[in-house]
């Protein structure tokens, strides 16, 4: 038997460090939309030039070059707009740099896998640890060609990384590539151009504590009035004092609106972003601010009232509640979601499923939810799974990152702790030890339901394996109930069960009154004494 990899200890996940809410700009006039487009296009052109300059600096970037870029931008906008543009440029460059490093790792992993499989005889079967040889000589030949292509691609990417070169597109490479496939995307050239221009607008500003309403560039009052500090070349469009333009529209934040209003009234920093949704023809304003991460509670305190184990799948969340000893309680629950459609629909589906999960956890009184610490970046490569295209699509469609971030944020607002566990062998061992015992004539236990039990038990520190059920003759109370899942340190775990007050039988007979009137009394009177005694009932256990 192959050695199993070590299992990492469970831990309580940290809460969110920031908040972002969205509100719709209602009541915009045509003049308001014209001003927003002019300001966004002007600042967007400045942001594109600044990104180009930052990419040209590469690894030789310094504070002096940053200051020079900011001075040039200030002359064409304002000091605060220049600060927002340069910060957005640095964030985008750093994100592209991390993506480039991940691409290098992906290429190296693919090359290593192909070289290993090419070194094996054709048709040799693989093991659980490593893949085998290719199925045919035809596949072997084409993989040799793919190996040379990946090696050439890796050489170019590594050269770019060492030189500090990045390939970044403001507006997105996917939208840029859609321009050459308008028929497939079912778009006209005018529709694509509208999306492209909306994606390259720049209307976002960082907050500043101590300033009026927490932001001098884009200001939103507690009543919802929106005003923008116009750049210097567009100052003639101002309709208010100090070169500001006040929109006729108001904005309201339904989610966490009171928290946002408290920050604005206290002049605490709030960052804003105004963007246009071309599909719906609407303008939105996003507000975001930082919050101190919630202090995590100890693992023992989170598990004091049991735990809910959750197994993440491509189309649903399988959940089962466990008591403090690791025993499943009640029936398994399943929270479905549909990940087809656009990104907003997928995000809404995940959010609704998590809402139902958290509501169920609150109704059960459980203060902890155990989930797997999943990361499929190394598992969905083309070279590792080969022809298993459906399996690659399955694991690629699972929203691990979005679900983890959403669950941590939503659970923090409800006071429920999220416990991350190692995902190793949970599905396999859960199906092996829990799927058949938990199934019955009226309940069908799936592999995912059994995996949720394994995840919850791992979070509690219990082994996933169930205790071996003794023979039927040994399950009586003569030898004690051996399948009880009590902890070794639980007081009285080997002692007799406490007597439950009430009738000795499992149900009271329907003619209990007549039986009580005709049965012989258990009271015995001693003829030599006026005192009476009552015989205590025997201690019975099930």
N, C-alpha and C positions, 0 to 999 in steps of 0.2 A: 504494500500500500504506500502510495506516495505521501511524502510529508506535507501536511497542511500548512498554509501560511499563517503567521501569527495574527490573532484577532485584536484589533485596536480597542481600547476601553471606550465605553460610551461617555459622552459629555453633554452638558447643557449648552445649546447654541446661544450665541449672543443676539441681542435684540437689534433692531435697526438703529442707525446713527443719523438718519435724516428722514424728512417727511416731504412728500410731493403731492399736491392736490391740483385739480383742474376745474376751471369754470368757463362757461361760454360767454362770449361778448355779445350781449343781446341789444338790439336796437342800433346797430351801426348804420350810419348814413353813407351814401356813395362818396361823399367828400372824405369821411373817415377812412374808408377802404383805400381811397387813392393816396392819402397821406401815409397810411401804413405800408402800402406797396412801395412808395417812393423812398421812405426811410429804410425799409428792410432791404431794398435793392442796393441803395447806396452803401449801407453798412456791410451788406453781403459782399460787394465788390472789394471793399477794404479788407474784409476777413479773408477772401481768396488770395489777395496779394500778400497779406501777412503770413498765411500758411505757406505760400510759395517761398517766401523769404526764410521762414523757419526750416523748411525742408532743405533749402540750399545751404544753410549753416550746418546741418547734419550734427555730427558729434562735436563740432567746434563751437557749439552754442555757449554763450556766456552772458553774464548779467549786463555787460556793456552793450552787446548786440541787442539784447532785449530792451534796454533803455532807449537805444537809438530807434528801434522799430516803434516803440510807444510814442516817442516824440513826433515821428512822422505821422502817425495816426491821429495824434491829438490835434494837429493843425487842420486836419480834414474832418474832424468830428468833434470830440471833446475829450477831456482827460478821463472821465469815467467810461465813456464808450470805448476809448482806447484800451483801458484796463480790462474791460470785459472781452474785447476781441482777442487780445494777447493771451489771456487766460484760456479762452476757448481753443485757441491755436495750440497751446502747450498740451492741453488735455487730449486733443485729437491726435497730436503727434505721438504722445505717450501710448495712446490706445493702439495706434497703428504699429508702434514698435513692439508691443506685447503680442499683437496678432502675427507679426513677422516671426517672432521667436516660436510661437506655437506652430506656425507653418513649417519651420525648420525641423522641429521635433517630429511632426507628422511625416515629413519626407524621410527622415532618418529611420523611423520605425518601419515605414513601408519598404525601404531598401533592405533593411536587416531581415525582414520576413521573406522577401523574395529570394534573397541570397540563400537563406536556410532551406527553403523549399526546392530551389534549383539544385542544391547539393545532394538531395535525396533521390533515390530511384523513382521512376515514374510509377505511379499507382501505390506507393507505400502509404499505409494508413498512419494517421497521426495519433497523438496521445492527448490526454487532457491538458498537458502542459505546453505542448508545441504542435503546430500543424504538420501534416505529412507532406509527401510529394504531390506533384500535380497529377491530375487524373489521366491525362493523355499527352502524347508527344506534341500534338498541335497546341495545347495550352502551354506546355513547357516552352515551346518556341516563341509564342507571343509574349510570355512573361519575360523572356530574355530581352526582347525589344523594349518592353515597358521598363525594365531595370535600367537600361541605358538612358531612357527618357527621364526617369526620376533622378538619376545621378547627374544628368546635365542640368535639370531644373534646380537641384539642390546646390550645385556649384554656383549658379547665378544668384540664388537667394542668399547664400552665405557671403558672396562677394558684396552684395548690396548691404547686408547687415554689418559687415566689417567696415564698409565705407560710410555707413550712416545714411544710405539712400532709402527713401520710402516712396511708395506709390499710393497717394491719397487723392480722393475725389470728393469735393464738397457737393453734397446732394446724394451721394451713394453710387457705388459702382454698378449695383444691380439696376438702378433706374437709368443709368447711362447706357448700359447694355440693352435695355428694353427699347431704346431708340431704333435699334437695328432689327427688332422683332415686334413691330407694332401689330401685325396681323395675329400673331400668337397671343399677345397681351390684350387683344381686342380694344386697341386704343387708336384714336386718330392722332395726327401729328400735332394738332392744336391742343388736344387733351394732354398729350405727353409734355408739350411745352409748358402748359400751365402747372403741371406737377413739378417739372424741373425747376421752374422759376420759384415756386413756393418752397421747394426743398432747399434752395440756396439763399433764402431770405435770412437776415440776421436781426432779430429783435429780442435779445435777451441781455439782462443786466444783473450783475451781482449786487447783493444787499450790503448795507453798511450800518452797523449799529450806531446809535446816537443821532442819525439823520432823521429827518421828518418822515414818519411812516416806514422807516427802515430801508428806504431806497430813494435816491435822488434822481436816478435816470428814468426808471419806469416806476411811477408812484400810483398806488391804489389805496384809496382812503377806506376806512371801515364801512362807509356807506356804499362802496363799490365804484366810486368815480375813478376813471383811469386817465392819467396824463403822462405824456412822454416828453423828455428833454430832446429837442430837435438838434441834429448835427449843425455845425456852423454853415455849410453851404445851403441848408434848407431852412434857415431861421426865418425866412420871409413867410413860411406857412404857419407861423405861430398864431394862436388865437387866445393866448393868455400871457401873463407876465413872465419875464425872465426866459423868453424863448421856448415856452412850453406849448404843447398842443393837447387840449382836453378833448377826449372822445365823448360823443353823445351817448355811447353805450355804457351800461353798467355791467359789472361782473359780480357773481355770487358763487361762493365755494360751498356746496352742500356738505362735502365730507370734511370734517375737522374745521368747519368754518369758525366756530367760536375760538378754537386755539389760534387760528390765523389772526382773528380780530384782536385777541389779547396781545399778540406779538406786535401788530401794527400800532396799536394804541400806546404800547410801551416803547415805540421807536427801536425795536430790535430788528436785526438784519433779516430780510426776506428777499430771495432772488426770484425774478420773474422772467417768463419767456412767452412771447406772443407768436402764434403760428397759425397758418391757414390750412384747413382740411379741404382740399379741392374736391374730394369725392362727395362730401356733404354740403360743400359750399358754406362752411361756417368758420368763424374765427374763435380761437380759444386762448385763454391765458393760464399758464401753469405757475403756481407759487411753490417754492421749496425753501426749506430752512433746515438747519442742523439741530439735532437734539442729543443730549448726553445718552449714551447707551444704557439701557436698563441693567441694573446690577443683577447678575444671575444668582439664583438661589442654589444651595447645595443639592446635589443629586438625590440624596436621601430624603430631603424635604419635598422635592418635586414628586417623588414616588410614594409619598405617605398614603395617598388615597388610591393607589393603583395607577395604571397606565393604559393608554390606547395605542396599540401597535398598528401602524399604517404601512401597507405595501403599495408602492407606486407602480402603476402600469400605464400602458399606452392609451387606454381609454377609460380608466376608472381608478379609484382609490379603494383598496380592500382594507377594512379596519375591523378590529376585534378588541373588546375591552377585557383587561386582565385585572385580577385582584392583586393584593399585595404579595401573595404567595406564588404568583405566576399562573393561576388557573383561569382559563377563559370563562367569561360570564355572559350569559344570554346568547344571542345569535349574532353572527357576523353582519356587518353593515357594508354597503357598497355605494360609493358616490361617483356617479358617471359624469363624464365630460366628453365633448366632441371637439377634436383638434383640427377639424377641417375649416376651410374658409380663411379669411384674412387674419392679420395679427391681432386686431382688436377683438375679433370674435373669439379667438383662442384664449386670449388673456381673460376675457369675461367668463368663459367656461371654467377656467382654472379657478378664478376668484369665487364663482358661485359654488363650486365643489368644496373649496376650503371653508366657505361660510357655513355650509351644511355640516361639515365635519366639526367645526368649532362649536356650533350650536348644540350638536349632540354631546360633545365633551362637557359642555357646561351643564346640560341637563343631567348627565351622569354624575356630576360632582368630581370629575377627574381633573387633576391639575397638571398633567403631563401627557404629551403625545410623542411617541417614539417613531422616528422615520429613519430611513437609510441615508447615509452620507454618500449619495450617488454622484459619480462623475464618469460619463461615458466618452470622454474625449479620446481615450486610448482604446475604447472597445468598438467603435463604429468605423474603423478604418477598412478600406476596401481590401487591402492585402491580408488582413488577419482572418476575415470570414469568407473571402473569396466569392464563390458563386451564391452564397446565402444572401441574396439581395433583399428578400423580404425581411430577414432578421435584421439586416443593417438599417432598413427603413423603419423597422419597429423601434429599435433603440434610439434612432435619430429623432423620432417623433415624440419621445417622452420628454416633457418639459421639466427636466430636473433642476436647471438653474432658476427658471422663473418660478417654479413651484416652491423651491427652497426659500427664495427671497420673499415671495408673497406670504408663505406660511409664517415665517419669522416675524414679518411686520404685523400681520393680522392677529397672531397669537399674543404678541406683546401688548396689544390694546385690550385683550380680554383677560390678561393675567395668567395665561396658560404657558407652561414651559415647554420648549421643544428640545427633545433629546435626540442627538444624532448618534447612530450606531454604525458599526462596520457592516457593510452589506455582504460579506463573504459567507457563502453557503446558506443563506437564510431560506431561499426558495427550496433548495435541495433537502436540507435537514428538516424544514418545516413540513414538506410533503412526506418525508420518510417517517416522522414520529407523530404528526398531529393530524394529517388529512383523513386517514381511515378511522382513528378513534373518535374524531369529532363529527363524523358523518352518521346519519341515522335514517330511519324510514321516512321521516318528514323533513329532513334537512340534508342538502347536498353540499359538502364542503369542497371548495375548489383548492387548487394548489396555491392560489394567491391568498385565500383566507388562512391557510395553514402557515404561509410565510409571515402574515401579520402577527400570528402568535409567536413565531420565532423571533421576530423583531422586538416585540414587547418583552419577552423573557430575557433577551440579551441586554436590553436597556436596564432591567432590574438586576442583572448580575446572575440570573439563574441559567443553568445549562439548558440548551434547547431540547436535549433528549429527555423523554419521559421515563419515569421509573418503570421497570419491568412489572407487568401485571402478574401477581402470583396465581397459582391454581385456584379454582373456585372454592375448594374445601378450606383453603387458607385465607380467604377473604372475609371470614366471619370475625366477630368481635373476640373470639377466643384468643387469637393471635394478634389482634390489632389490625387496623385498616392500613395496608402497606402502600397503597397508591396515593395517599394524601400528600399534597405538594407543600407541606409546611417547611419552613426554614429550620435548619438544624439548631439555630439559637432561639427559636420560638419557645417561650416557657410553656411547659405542660404538653408539648407536642406528642409525647409518648404516653401520657396519662389517660385515664378514662374520660369519656365525653361527659360534659355537664348534663344533669338531668333537666329536661324541659318540662315545666309545670303543665298539667293538663291530663287528659285521659291516657291510659296506657296503650290503647290501640291507636291506629293511624287516623281513625274517624269515629265520631261518636255515633252509636247505634240510633236509629230513628225512634225506638221505643225506650229511650233512656229513662224517662220518668216512671213508666210502669215497672221497669226492671229495678229501679232504685227502691220502689215501694215494696216489692215482694222478695227482694234478696235478703239473705241472712245478714244480720248485723255483725260487723267485725269487732264490736266492743264486747269485751269479756269482763264480767263483774266478779270480783273475788268475794266469796261468801263470808270470809273472815275480816273483810275490811270494807269501809264505805267508799274507798278510793277506786277509781277505774283507770284502766290503761288502754291505749290504742296501739295496735301493731302497725308499725311503719311499713309502707309499701316497699317492695324490693326495688333496687336500683337496676333499671333496665336500660339497655343501650341497643341501638340499631346495629 
